[in-house]
């Protein structure tokens, strides 16, 4: 889970996102929180349901 948006995205958050998202059944991504395309780049190659919030 990543909560906090662009201002709180740090190296450790990125590591957690890259490790956890590929293993998820579903993801919820807040609009505007994929500014660096970290979620998009992971989800493009996976069949993971993504919901917008």
N, C-alpha and C positions, 0 to 999 in steps of 0.2 A: 504494500500500500504506500502510495506517495501522496502526501497532502502538503500543500503549501505553495505550489506554483513556481514560477520562474525564479523568484527571489530566494527561494529556499532549496533550489536544486543545486546540490553540490556533488562532489565526486562520489561520496558514499551512497547517495541516493541513486545515482546512475548505476552503480554496481549492483545494488539491490534490484533495481528495475530490470536490468539485463539478465539477472539470475532468476527472478521470480516470474516475470511476465510470460516467458515461453512455456512455463509449467502450468499456467492458469487455464481453467475451463472457460472463464469469461473475464473481461476487463471492463472497468468503468473509467473513462478518461474525460476529465473536465475540459470543456471547450477552451482553447487557448493554452492548455498545459502541454501541448505537444509542439511547442515552438522550436525545439531542436530536433524534432522528428524521431526521438528515441523510441516512442511507442509505435509509430508508423513503421519504422524500419524493422522492428522485431515482428510486428503483426502481419506484415506483408507476406512473409513466408510461412505463416502458421494459420491453421484453421481455428482461430479463437474468436468467439463472439465478442464484439466490442460495443458497449453502450456509451452514449454521450450524456454528460451531465452538465 
